[in-house]
Amino acid sequence: MRAIRSAFHPVVERTVDGMHTLVHVDRGQEYWLVQTGVGPEKARQCAARLLDHQSFSLIISTGFACALIAAGIGALLVGHELVYSGREATEPVPPIDVASEERDQLIRCLQARVPAVHLGRFVSSDHVIGSAQEKRAIAAKTQAIGLDMESEALAVEANRAHTPFIIIRTVSDLLDEDLPLDFNLFLRPTGWLKGIGSVLAAPSCLLGIDRLRRQSMIAAEALTVFFREYLAAVAQQRQERASVPL
């Protein structure tokens, strides 16, 4: 959230159905920043509450992702279709290609700077995928380029509201690397003690946690840079349109 907010500055605070949101206004265009929290359920609840009270011309699922292809830390991955991979099954998500001027403009901006192999299918999971072996199995099964936990839930709610949707995330962990510990422990109400216990039991994982922290910083900076460039491109296009005589 700090990475995105650094690009969309300044912001004003608004409350929608008890939810805290940040809104950046640029030449009459509003950009709403909403932190959903980790995991599909939090994302679904947040999106449903927001879309019940506010309409949008485009919804972007952004943040970090695991690369399911050969890609460097901080690389941009763009998703225009989705599959869901839970603990029991993998299934496609209804199409998310609702067209809009804002979405088309954003895709043009992305195509100018993102390799074609970095645009494609995403897969969302209901739990943290930590092992390289499991990542490779999901990549082979789904042919997806990136993995996260929230985009499927956001896409479902965007479809329900007939709102254009796209995924723009940066790579924070790689296909062939294991996460340093089971982060699923920290997603459970009583899991923090077990999570801390696992760190104390295997202090060598602190090196892996530091590696992930450094990778996340690179991914965060890449998000900030992209959205700053996107805002500048939108402003330039509006200025060009305004200067064309009618």
WOZIDA-V763193 format. One record per pair of residues at least 4 apart in sequence whose ideal C-beta (glycine too) atoms are under 7 Angstrom apart, sorted by the first residue. I is the first residue (numbers start at 1). J is the second residue. Records with the same first field share a line. If there is no record, write none. Layout:
BEGIN
I->J, J
END
This chain:
BEGIN
1->5, 35
2->6
3->220, 223, 224
4->8, 33, 62, 223, 227
5->9, 11, 22, 33
6->224
7->224, 227, 228, 231
8->24, 31, 33, 227
9->24
10->24
11->22, 23, 24, 33
12->23
13->20, 22
14->21, 23
15->19, 20
16->21, 50, 53, 54
17->49, 53
19->46, 49, 50
21->32, 33, 34
22->33
23->30, 31, 32
24->31
25->30
26->231, 235
27->235, 238
34->46, 50
36->42, 43, 46, 150
37->42, 46
38->42, 149, 187
39->43, 149, 150, 187
40->44, 124, 126, 149, 150, 152, 153
41->45
42->46
43->47, 150, 153, 154
44->48, 153, 156, 157
45->49
46->50
47->51, 153, 154, 157
48->52, 157
50->54
51->157, 161
56->163
57->100, 102, 164
58->100, 102, 103, 164
59->154, 158, 163, 165
60->166, 168
61->150, 151, 154, 167
62->168, 169, 223
63->169
64->169, 170, 172, 216, 219
65->77, 146, 147, 148, 169, 170, 171, 172
66->129, 135, 146, 147, 173
67->71, 75, 77, 146, 171, 174, 175
68->135, 138, 139, 144, 145, 146, 147, 175
69->117, 145, 175
71->75, 77, 118, 171
72->171
73->171, 172, 215, 218, 219
74->170, 171, 218, 219, 221, 222
75->118, 170, 171
76->114, 118, 168, 170, 222, 226
77->118, 145, 146, 169, 171
78->110, 114, 118, 119, 166, 167, 168
79->120, 121, 122, 146, 151, 167
80->96, 97, 119, 166
81->96, 121
82->93, 96, 121, 122, 124, 151, 152, 155
83->90, 91, 92, 93, 121, 123, 142, 144
84->90, 91, 93, 124, 152
85->90, 123, 125, 138, 142
86->126
87->126, 127
90->141, 142
93->152, 155, 156
94->159
96->155, 158, 159, 165
98->162, 163, 164, 165
99->103, 104, 164
100->104, 164
101->105
102->106
103->107, 164, 166
104->108
105->109, 234
106->110, 166, 230
107->111
108->112
109->230, 233
110->114
114->118, 119
118->145
120->145
121->142, 143, 144, 145
122->144, 145, 146, 148, 151, 167
123->138, 142, 144, 147
124->148, 149, 150, 151, 152
125->129, 147, 149
127->184
128->183, 184
129->134, 135, 138, 147
130->178, 179, 182, 183
131->135, 178
132->136, 175, 176, 177, 178
133->137
134->138
135->139, 147, 175
136->140, 175
137->141
138->142, 147
139->144, 175
146->169
148->169
150->154
151->155, 167
152->156
153->157
154->158, 165
155->159, 165
156->160
157->161
158->163, 165
170->219, 222, 223
171->219
172->215, 216, 219
173->177, 179, 212, 215
179->183, 212
180->205, 208, 209, 212
181->198, 199, 205
182->198
185->191, 194, 195, 198
186->191, 192, 195
187->191
191->195
192->196
193->197
194->198
195->199
196->200
197->201
198->202
199->203, 205, 206
205->209
206->210
207->211
208->212
209->213
210->214
211->215
212->216
213->217
214->218
215->219
216->220
217->221
218->222
219->223
220->224
221->225
222->226
223->227
224->228
225->229
226->230
227->231
228->232
229->233
230->234
231->235
232->236
233->237
234->238
235->239
236->240
237->241
238->242
239->243
240->244
END
